[in-house]
Amino acid sequence: WSLTGNTGTTPATHSLGTADNQALELHVDNKRALRLEPGVRSPNLIGGHSANTVTAGAYGATIGGGGAVDEANRVTDNYGTVGGGSRNQAGDGAGTTGDRSHATVGGGIGNTASRYAATVAGGERNHANTSNATVGGGYRNVITMTAGHATIAGGFRNVITKTGFCATIGGGYQNEVTESQATVGGGDRNKASGDFATIGGGYENAASAHSATIAGGGYNKASEGQ
């Protein structure tokens, strides 16, 4: 391969790389910037700092870049993706490499998407810990293992727990949803703990009855018998 380019090449027959089951690395300033690893079904692409890793045996994994010597990005399961940032992880890092596949962390710092098809778009220390869960961003938002298909758009220290299947928190501060298909739009320390309950916003409101609704305000309660 010429430093000034090549002519007459055919992609199907001419290539730059390895012809055996070995990885290929590209270096800049004598440091690894890109690593291409063979995989059983699909190769792995690992960009960024040399500390970034894909767990042995995982395939189809992608790390776009980022990372640092003590803040590496990791993909632990098949088809996982970390776009960049630092100290992010796609997959649970336990068991087989195929049980928590297709997880995605877009970027940010200290984020984890630890279950099948879970997503954390960015932010800091956010955790999507159940299948098909999504955290858009913000800081220290958590969707727990029992809250499948739940969404936290952003905000600060919001949490969806227990049986919060398909539950939603739009944003705000320390809001909590614990039951199926309940919603908190935002606000401060609101809690929706009844199935299909809704709190639009405000502060310290509690909707604990089935299908209860609080539009906003403060210290309002919608519970059985009220």
C-alpha positions as CSV (number, residue, x, y, z in Angstrom):
1,W,0.0,0.0,0.0
2,S,1.5,3.3,-1.1
3,L,1.7,6.3,1.1
4,T,0.4,8.4,-1.8
5,G,-2.5,6.2,-2.6
6,N,-3.2,3.2,-4.8
7,T,-4.9,2.7,-8.2
8,G,-6.4,-0.4,-9.7
9,T,-7.5,-2.0,-6.5
10,T,-10.6,-4.2,-6.1
11,P,-12.2,-4.2,-2.6
12,A,-13.3,-7.8,-3.0
13,T,-9.7,-9.0,-3.5
14,H,-7.4,-6.2,-2.1
15,S,-7.5,-5.3,1.6
16,L,-5.5,-3.8,4.4
17,G,-5.7,-6.0,7.5
18,T,-5.2,-9.5,8.9
19,A,-5.8,-12.7,7.0
20,D,-6.1,-14.9,10.2
21,N,-8.1,-14.7,13.4
22,Q,-6.1,-11.8,14.9
23,A,-7.1,-8.2,15.7
24,L,-5.9,-5.2,13.8
25,E,-4.8,-2.0,15.5
26,L,-4.2,1.5,14.3
27,H,-1.9,3.8,16.3
28,V,-1.4,7.5,16.5
29,D,1.6,9.0,18.5
30,N,2.5,5.4,19.2
31,K,-0.8,4.8,21.1
32,R,-3.7,2.7,20.0
33,A,-6.6,4.7,18.6
34,L,-8.6,2.0,16.9
35,R,-8.8,-1.8,17.3
36,L,-10.7,-4.2,15.1
37,E,-11.4,-7.6,16.6
38,P,-12.7,-10.7,14.8
39,G,-16.0,-12.0,16.1
40,V,-18.0,-15.2,15.7
41,R,-20.8,-13.5,13.9
42,S,-19.7,-9.9,13.6
43,P,-16.4,-8.1,14.3
44,N,-15.9,-5.6,17.2
45,L,-14.8,-2.0,16.6
46,I,-13.1,-0.3,19.6
47,G,-12.1,3.3,19.2
48,G,-10.7,5.8,21.6
49,H,-8.3,5.1,24.5
50,S,-6.5,1.8,24.7
51,A,-8.1,1.1,28.0
52,N,-11.5,0.7,26.3
53,T,-12.5,-2.9,26.1
54,V,-15.0,-5.4,24.7
55,T,-15.4,-8.6,26.9
56,A,-13.8,-11.7,25.4
57,G,-16.3,-13.7,23.5
58,A,-18.7,-10.8,22.8
59,Y,-19.3,-9.9,19.1
60,G,-20.8,-7.1,17.1
61,A,-19.7,-4.6,19.7
62,T,-18.9,-0.9,19.1
63,I,-17.0,1.7,21.2
64,G,-16.8,4.9,19.2
65,G,-14.2,6.6,21.3
66,G,-13.6,8.4,24.5
67,G,-12.3,6.8,27.7
68,A,-9.1,7.3,29.7
69,V,-6.6,5.2,31.6
70,D,-8.8,5.1,34.7
71,E,-12.2,5.8,33.1
72,A,-12.5,3.2,30.3
73,N,-15.6,2.5,28.3
74,R,-16.8,-1.1,28.2
75,V,-19.1,-3.3,26.2
76,T,-19.7,-6.6,27.9
77,D,-22.4,-8.2,25.7
78,N,-23.1,-8.9,22.1
79,Y,-24.0,-6.0,19.8
80,G,-23.6,-3.5,22.6
81,T,-22.6,0.1,21.9
82,V,-20.9,2.9,23.7
83,G,-20.6,6.0,21.5
84,G,-18.1,7.9,23.6
85,G,-17.6,9.7,26.9
86,S,-15.9,7.9,29.8
87,R,-16.6,5.2,32.3
88,N,-19.7,4.1,30.4
89,Q,-20.8,0.4,30.1
90,A,-23.2,-1.4,27.8
91,G,-24.2,-4.8,29.2
92,D,-24.1,-6.2,32.7
93,G,-20.6,-7.6,32.8
94,A,-21.8,-10.9,34.4
95,G,-22.9,-14.3,33.1
96,T,-22.7,-14.9,29.4
97,T,-22.0,-12.3,26.7
98,G,-25.3,-13.0,25.0
99,D,-27.8,-12.5,27.9
100,R,-27.8,-8.7,27.9
101,S,-27.3,-7.9,24.2
102,H,-28.1,-4.7,22.2
103,A,-27.6,-2.3,25.1
104,T,-26.5,1.3,24.2
105,V,-24.9,4.2,26.0
106,G,-24.5,7.2,23.8
107,G,-22.0,9.1,25.8
108,G,-21.6,11.1,29.0
109,I,-19.8,9.8,32.1
110,G,-20.5,6.8,34.4
111,N,-23.6,5.6,32.7
112,T,-24.8,2.0,32.5
113,A,-27.3,0.3,30.2
114,S,-27.2,-3.2,31.7
115,R,-30.1,-5.1,30.2
116,Y,-31.3,-6.2,26.8
117,A,-31.9,-3.3,24.4
118,A,-31.6,-0.8,27.3
119,T,-30.5,2.8,26.4
120,V,-28.8,5.7,28.2
121,A,-28.4,8.6,25.8
122,G,-26.0,10.6,28.0
123,G,-25.7,12.6,31.2
124,E,-23.9,11.4,34.3
125,R,-24.3,8.3,36.4
126,N,-27.6,7.3,34.9
127,H,-28.6,3.6,34.9
128,A,-31.1,1.7,32.7
129,N,-31.2,-1.6,34.5
130,T,-34.1,-3.4,32.8
131,S,-34.9,-4.5,29.3
132,N,-36.0,-1.9,26.7
133,A,-35.6,0.9,29.3
134,T,-34.5,4.4,28.3
135,V,-32.8,7.2,30.2
136,G,-32.4,10.3,28.1
137,G,-29.9,12.1,30.2
138,G,-29.6,14.1,33.4
139,Y,-27.9,13.1,36.6
140,R,-28.2,9.9,38.7
141,N,-31.5,8.8,37.2
142,V,-32.3,5.1,37.7
143,I,-34.7,2.5,36.2
144,T,-34.5,-0.6,38.3
145,M,-34.6,-4.3,37.1
146,T,-38.3,-4.8,37.6
147,A,-39.5,-1.7,35.6
148,G,-39.4,-3.0,32.0
149,H,-40.0,-0.6,29.0
150,A,-39.8,2.5,31.3
151,T,-38.6,5.9,30.4
152,I,-36.9,8.8,32.3
153,A,-36.3,11.7,30.0
154,G,-33.9,13.5,32.2
155,G,-33.7,15.5,35.4
156,F,-32.0,14.8,38.7
157,R,-32.2,11.6,40.9
158,N,-35.5,10.4,39.4
159,V,-36.3,6.7,39.9
160,I,-38.7,4.2,38.5
161,T,-38.9,1.1,40.7
162,K,-40.9,-2.0,41.6
163,T,-43.5,-2.9,39.0
164,G,-43.1,0.3,37.0
165,F,-43.8,-1.4,33.6
166,C,-44.0,1.2,30.8
167,A,-43.8,4.0,33.4
168,T,-42.6,7.5,32.6
169,I,-40.8,10.4,34.3
170,G,-40.4,13.5,32.2
171,G,-37.8,15.2,34.3
172,G,-37.5,17.3,37.5
173,Y,-36.0,16.4,40.8
174,Q,-36.3,13.2,42.9
175,N,-39.6,12.1,41.4
176,E,-40.6,8.4,41.8
177,V,-42.9,6.1,39.9
178,T,-43.5,2.6,41.3
179,E,-46.4,1.1,39.4
180,S,-47.4,0.1,35.9
181,Q,-47.9,2.8,33.2
182,A,-47.9,5.6,35.8
183,T,-46.5,9.0,34.9
184,V,-44.8,12.0,36.5
185,G,-44.3,14.9,34.1
186,G,-41.8,16.7,36.3
187,G,-41.6,18.9,39.4
188,D,-40.1,18.1,42.7
189,R,-40.4,14.9,44.8
190,N,-43.7,13.7,43.3
191,K,-44.7,10.1,43.6
192,A,-47.0,8.1,41.4
193,S,-47.7,4.8,43.2
194,G,-51.0,3.6,41.6
195,D,-51.3,1.8,38.3
196,F,-52.0,4.4,35.5
197,A,-51.7,7.3,38.0
198,T,-50.5,10.7,36.7
199,I,-48.9,13.7,38.2
200,G,-48.3,16.6,35.9
201,G,-45.8,18.5,38.1
202,G,-45.6,20.6,41.2
203,Y,-44.0,19.4,44.4
204,E,-44.5,16.6,46.9
205,N,-47.7,15.4,45.4
206,A,-48.7,11.7,45.8
207,A,-51.1,9.8,43.5
208,S,-51.5,6.3,45.0
209,A,-54.9,5.2,43.6
210,H,-55.6,3.4,40.4
211,S,-55.8,6.0,37.5
212,A,-55.5,8.9,40.0
213,T,-54.5,12.3,38.6
214,I,-52.9,15.4,40.1
215,A,-52.3,18.2,37.7
216,G,-49.8,20.1,39.8
217,G,-49.5,22.2,42.9
218,G,-48.1,21.1,46.2
219,Y,-48.8,18.5,48.9
220,N,-51.8,17.1,47.1
221,K,-52.9,13.5,47.5
222,A,-55.1,11.3,45.3
223,S,-55.7,8.0,47.1
224,E,-58.4,5.5,47.7
225,G,-61.3,7.1,49.6
226,Q,-60.1,10.6,48.9
